[in-house]
């Protein structure tokens, strides 16, 4: 029982630390997932952390849990609701999904509770815990009222699920509700991470790409959001702060043609120190008061990523088509608007914004396309990856890549055992 308590305390600390980091940023839910993953990977008490973990639901269908953390002899499942969907609080959207669809559709809290409950029941007694985490987002209107907190915490506790409600700001807090008992924690860190000048600390060639691709291979990400999280972790390991790196950043000038509320979203964007952390929204949550100027002034790099279990299962021709689409996204829908808007805003830059493509695949059939794409776009983009040439354990690496990161091919290892399933 002692190990069980220690294991859950580890997960508790990770959740509280993530809430603290999120106190002054505004981004997509994927960004908050990246923060939790990064903290779990850094924690020495965590034996294993997985994302998008399958669990069998009562109706026989498969649901996917945001996280499962193994620590101290137990497994802790986490479902997260946080961030902003365009200018809207994700908690508010989750409640709308619940009102319209109940447990029939993912995106609501009722579905989260169903997945977490199934996870607990499928394990041996005292071997599993589950937590539903709901974080308000900085700078925008809160999604939950006190009544909503009471309602959802009661529903979660009824299924033996811990409920966490976090609020950002100058004095951020996490309210933990377990078996009807409330415990409010004032969040804070003993030691803040020093911000390192991105132009000095962040360099594509200095990132440990071999370690990144090894993590991709070992984790076998179900989709590209997981691959984003792994790269986010490695970028943060260089010294970048939570205000400098984000997934799915909104740029209001980069709308898709013919739409009013659909945008071209980069998989990852990197910013210089001093950026205000408002990745998705404008000032005061008003689109007309855009934050694009601050984003452009601090923008360092935009990255597109291809690498997942689904991608690896596709035919070579289908992979090539997806790569073409991402190159088109970079070349026609992200780079030109960024450059045009930068000139329009009168922003003077010491260096241009970097645009990069990262692909993890063991499909040697991609090499011809990769070589031609590199030749065609060498002046616009950087390409990263590795060509498997020698074995280290289950994974393949190419040491040449470390010396020649900008020009190496980007076919990477993807040979892993089947992911652990919680059923």
C-alpha positions in Angstrom: 0.0 0.0 0.0 2.9 2.3 0.7 4.2 2.1 -2.9 0.7 2.8 -4.1 0.5 6.0 -2.2 4.0 7.1 -3.4 3.0 6.3 -7.0 -0.1 8.4 -6.8 1.7 11.3 -5.1 4.1 11.3 -8.1 1.2 11.7 -10.5 -0.3 14.4 -8.2 2.9 16.4 -8.3 3.1 16.1 -12.1 -0.5 17.4 -12.5 0.1 20.3 -10.0 3.4 21.3 -11.7 1.7 21.2 -15.1 -1.1 23.5 -13.8 1.6 25.9 -12.4 3.3 26.1 -15.8 0.0 26.7 -17.5 -0.8 29.6 -15.2 0.3 32.2 -17.7 -0.1 30.6 -21.2 -3.0 30.3 -23.5 -2.9 27.5 -26.1 -4.6 24.4 -27.5 -5.4 21.4 -25.3 -2.6 19.6 -27.1 -0.1 22.1 -25.6 -1.2 21.2 -22.0 -0.9 17.6 -22.9 2.7 18.3 -24.1 3.5 19.9 -20.7 2.2 16.9 -18.7 4.2 14.5 -20.9 7.4 16.6 -20.6 7.1 16.6 -16.8 6.4 12.9 -16.6 9.4 12.1 -18.8 11.6 14.2 -16.6 10.4 12.6 -13.3 12.7 10.0 -11.9 9.8 8.3 -10.0 7.9 7.6 -13.3 8.5 4.1 -14.6 6.5 4.5 -17.8 4.3 7.1 -19.4 2.1 6.4 -22.4 -0.4 8.5 -24.4 -3.5 7.6 -26.3 -3.8 4.3 -24.4 -6.6 2.0 -25.6 -9.2 0.8 -23.1 -12.2 -1.4 -23.7 -15.5 0.3 -22.8 -18.7 -1.3 -21.5 -20.2 -1.5 -25.0 -17.2 -3.3 -26.3 -15.8 -0.3 -28.2 -12.3 1.1 -27.7 -11.7 4.4 -26.1 -8.3 6.2 -25.7 -7.0 7.7 -22.5 -4.9 10.8 -22.7 -2.2 9.4 -20.4 -1.3 6.4 -18.3 1.5 6.9 -15.8 3.1 3.8 -14.1 4.8 4.7 -10.8 5.3 3.0 -7.4 3.6 -0.2 -8.5 0.3 1.3 -9.8 -1.0 2.8 -13.0 -2.7 6.2 -13.0 -4.9 7.2 -15.9 -5.4 10.9 -16.7 -8.0 12.5 -18.9 -7.4 16.3 -19.5 -9.7 19.1 -20.4 -7.9 22.4 -20.9 -7.0 25.2 -23.3 -8.7 27.2 -25.9 -10.5 26.2 -29.1 -9.9 29.3 -31.1 -11.3 31.9 -28.7 -13.5 29.5 -26.7 -12.7 27.8 -23.4 -12.4 24.0 -23.9 -14.3 23.4 -20.6 -17.3 25.3 -22.0 -17.1 23.2 -25.2 -16.9 20.0 -23.2 -20.1 20.8 -21.4 -21.9 21.5 -24.7 -20.8 18.1 -26.0 -22.2 16.5 -22.8 -25.5 18.4 -23.2 -25.9 17.3 -26.8 -24.5 13.8 -26.9 -24.0 12.5 -23.3 -21.5 9.6 -23.4 -22.0 8.9 -27.1 -19.3 11.3 -28.3 -15.7 12.0 -27.3 -14.9 15.6 -26.3 -17.1 15.7 -23.2 -16.4 14.9 -19.6 -19.0 12.2 -19.4 -17.1 10.2 -22.0 -13.9 10.8 -20.1 -15.5 9.4 -16.9 -16.6 6.3 -18.9 -13.1 5.7 -20.1 -11.5 6.3 -16.7 -14.1 4.0 -14.9 -13.5 1.2 -17.4 -9.7 1.5 -16.8 -10.1 1.2 -13.0 -12.5 -1.8 -13.2 -10.2 -3.7 -15.6 -7.4 -3.8 -13.2 -6.7 -5.7 -10.0 -7.9 -4.1 -6.7 -5.7 -1.1 -5.6 -3.6 -1.4 -8.8 -5.1 1.5 -10.6 -6.2 5.1 -10.0 -7.9 7.6 -12.4 -7.9 11.4 -12.5 -10.1 13.8 -14.4 -8.2 17.1 -14.8 -10.0 20.3 -15.8 -7.9 23.4 -16.2 -9.1 26.9 -16.8 -7.2 28.8 -19.4 -5.3 32.1 -18.7 -6.6 35.3 -20.2 -10.0 34.1 -21.2 -13.4 33.7 -19.5 -13.7 30.7 -17.2 -15.7 27.8 -18.5 -16.9 26.4 -15.2 -19.1 27.9 -12.5 -18.9 26.6 -8.9 -22.1 24.6 -9.7 -20.3 22.9 -12.6 -17.4 22.0 -10.4 -19.8 20.5 -7.8 -21.7 18.6 -10.5 -18.8 17.1 -12.3 -16.7 16.3 -9.3 -19.7 14.3 -7.8 -20.1 12.4 -11.0 -16.4 11.6 -11.1 -16.2 10.6 -7.4 -19.2 8.3 -7.8 -17.0 6.2 -10.2 -13.9 6.4 -7.8 -12.3 9.0 -10.1 -10.3 11.9 -8.5 -11.4 15.3 -9.9 -9.0 18.2 -10.2 -10.1 21.8 -11.1 -7.3 24.2 -11.7 -7.4 28.0 -12.0 -4.5 30.1 -13.5 -3.3 33.6 -12.7 -1.0 35.3 -10.2 -2.0 32.8 -7.4 -2.9 29.6 -9.3 -4.6 26.8 -7.4 -5.7 23.2 -8.0 -8.8 22.0 -6.2 -8.6 18.2 -5.6 -11.8 16.4 -4.9 -11.6 12.8 -3.8 -14.6 10.8 -2.4 -16.4 14.1 -1.8 -13.5 15.6 0.2 -11.9 18.9 -1.0 -8.3 19.9 -0.8 -7.2 23.2 -2.4 -3.5 23.5 -3.2 -1.8 26.8 -3.9 0.7 26.1 -6.7 4.3 27.2 -7.0 7.8 26.1 -7.8 10.8 26.3 -5.5 13.1 27.1 -8.4 12.1 28.6 -11.7 13.8 27.5 -14.9 16.0 30.2 -16.3 15.0 31.3 -19.8 17.8 30.9 -22.3 18.1 33.1 -25.3 16.6 31.0 -28.1 18.9 32.3 -30.8 21.8 30.9 -28.7 20.2 27.8 -27.1 17.9 26.6 -29.8 19.6 25.3 -32.9 18.1 22.5 -35.0 21.5 20.9 -35.4 22.2 20.8 -31.6 19.0 19.0 -30.7 19.6 15.4 -29.9 17.8 14.0 -32.9 19.0 10.4 -32.4 17.3 10.5 -28.9 14.2 12.0 -30.4 13.8 9.3 -33.0 14.6 6.6 -30.4 11.7 7.9 -28.3 9.5 7.8 -31.4 10.5 4.2 -32.0 10.0 3.1 -28.4 6.7 4.9 -27.9 5.1 4.0 -31.2 2.9 7.1 -31.2 -0.7 6.4 -32.3 -0.9 9.7 -34.0 1.1 12.8 -34.7 0.0 14.7 -31.6 2.0 12.2 -29.6 5.0 12.7 -31.9 4.6 16.5 -31.3 4.7 15.9 -27.6 7.9 13.9 -27.8 9.6 16.6 -29.9 8.2 19.2 -27.4 9.9 17.3 -24.6 13.2 17.3 -26.4 12.9 21.1 -27.2 12.2 21.9 -23.6 15.2 19.8 -22.6 17.3 22.4 -24.5 16.2 25.0 -22.0 13.1 26.5 -23.7 10.4 27.6 -21.3 6.7 26.9 -21.5 6.2 30.4 -23.1 8.5 29.5 -26.0 7.2 26.4 -27.5 3.6 25.3 -28.4 1.6 23.0 -30.6 -1.2 24.2 -32.9 -0.6 28.0 -32.6 -3.3 30.2 -34.1 -2.2 33.0 -36.5 -5.3 35.0 -37.4 -3.9 36.1 -40.7 -3.5 32.4 -41.7 -7.1 31.5 -42.3 -7.9 28.8 -44.8 -9.5 30.2 -48.0 -13.2 30.4 -48.0 -13.6 29.9 -44.2 -14.2 32.2 -41.3 -13.0 30.2 -38.4 -10.6 27.6 -39.8 -6.8 28.2 -39.7 -3.6 26.6 -40.9 -2.0 25.4 -37.6 1.6 24.4 -37.4 2.4 21.2 -35.6 4.9 23.1 -33.4 6.0 26.7 -33.2 9.0 28.1 -31.3 9.4 31.6 -30.0 12.1 33.7 -28.5 12.3 34.6 -24.8 10.0 37.4 -23.7 7.0 36.2 -25.7 3.8 36.5 -23.6 2.6 32.9 -23.9 -0.7 33.8 -25.6 -0.3 31.3 -28.4 -3.9 31.0 -29.5 -5.7 34.2 -28.6 -5.7 37.9 -28.9 -5.6 40.4 -26.0 -8.7 40.2 -23.8 -9.9 37.2 -25.8 -11.1 39.5 -28.6 -10.1 38.5 -32.1 -10.1 42.1 -33.3 -7.3 42.8 -30.7 -5.0 40.2 -32.2 -1.8 39.0 -30.7 -0.3 38.3 -34.1 2.2 41.1 -33.9 3.8 39.7 -30.7 3.8 36.2 -32.2 5.5 37.4 -35.4 8.0 39.6 -33.6 9.1 36.6 -31.4 8.6 33.7 -33.9 11.7 31.5 -34.3 10.6 28.4 -36.1 7.6 26.5 -37.5 7.8 22.7 -37.7 5.6 20.1 -39.4 5.9 16.5 -38.2 5.1 13.1 -39.8 5.5 10.0 -37.7 2.9 7.7 -36.2 1.7 4.1 -36.1 -1.1 5.1 -38.6 1.4 6.8 -40.9 3.7 3.8 -40.8 0.9 1.4 -41.8 0.1 3.3 -45.0 1.4 2.4 -48.5 4.4 4.3 -49.7 2.3 6.2 -52.3 -0.1 7.3 -49.5 2.8 8.4 -47.3 4.2 10.5 -50.2 0.8 12.1 -50.7 0.6 13.1 -47.0 4.2 14.5 -47.2 3.3 16.5 -50.3 0.3 18.0 -48.4 2.5 19.0 -45.4 5.1 20.5 -47.7 2.3 22.4 -49.4 1.0 23.5 -46.0 4.5 24.9 -45.2 5.4 26.4 -48.6 2.0 27.8 -49.6 -0.1 28.3 -46.5 2.3 29.1 -43.7 5.5 30.6 -45.0 4.1 33.2 -47.4 1.5 34.6 -44.9 4.2 34.8 -42.2 6.5 36.7 -44.5 3.8 39.0 -45.9 2.4 39.8 -42.5 5.9 40.4 -41.1 6.5 43.0 -43.8 3.0 44.5 -43.3 3.5 44.9 -39.6 6.9 46.6 -40.2 8.7 44.0 -38.1 12.5 44.0 -38.5 14.2 40.7 -37.8 17.8 39.9 -37.2 17.3 36.4 -38.8 14.5 34.8 -40.8 11.9 32.4 -39.4 13.0 28.8 -39.8 10.6 26.3 -41.4 11.3 22.6 -40.9 9.9 19.2 -41.8 10.5 16.2 -39.5 9.5 12.7 -40.6 9.9 9.4 -38.8 9.4 6.3 -40.9 11.3 3.1 -41.7 9.8 3.1 -45.3 12.9 3.1 -47.6 10.5 3.7 -50.5 10.3 7.3 -49.4 13.9 8.0 -50.2 13.4 9.1 -53.8 10.7 11.5 -52.9 12.7 12.8 -49.9 15.8 13.4 -52.0 13.8 15.3 -54.7 11.8 17.3 -52.2 15.0 18.4 -50.4 16.5 19.5 -53.8 13.3 21.5 -54.7 12.9 23.2 -51.3 16.4 23.4 -50.0 16.3 27.2 -49.7 12.9 27.3 -48.0 13.1 24.5 -45.4 15.3 22.4 -43.2 14.8 18.6 -43.2 15.5 16.3 -40.3 15.6 12.6 -39.8 17.9 9.7 -40.0 18.6 6.9 -42.4 18.9 3.5 -40.6 22.3 2.1 -41.1 23.2 0.3 -37.9 21.5 -1.4 -35.0 21.5 -0.3 -31.4 19.2 -2.6 -29.4 15.8 -2.5 -31.1 16.5 0.8 -32.8 18.5 2.1 -35.7 20.6 5.2 -35.8 22.9 7.0 -38.2 25.8 8.8 -36.6 26.4 10.8 -39.7 23.1 12.5 -39.0 24.6 14.2 -35.9 27.3 15.8 -38.1 25.1 16.6 -41.0 21.6 17.3 -39.5 20.5 19.9 -42.1 21.2 17.8 -45.1 20.7 14.2 -43.9 17.8 12.2 -45.3 14.8 12.0 -43.1 13.7 8.4 -43.2 13.9 7.2 -39.6 13.6 4.1 -37.6 10.2 2.8 -36.6 10.7 -0.8 -35.3 9.0 -1.4 -32.0 7.1 -4.0 -30.0 3.4 -3.7 -29.7 2.3 -1.0 -27.2 1.1 -2.1 -23.8 -2.7 -2.2 -23.8 -4.9 -1.6 -20.8 -7.9 -3.9 -21.2 
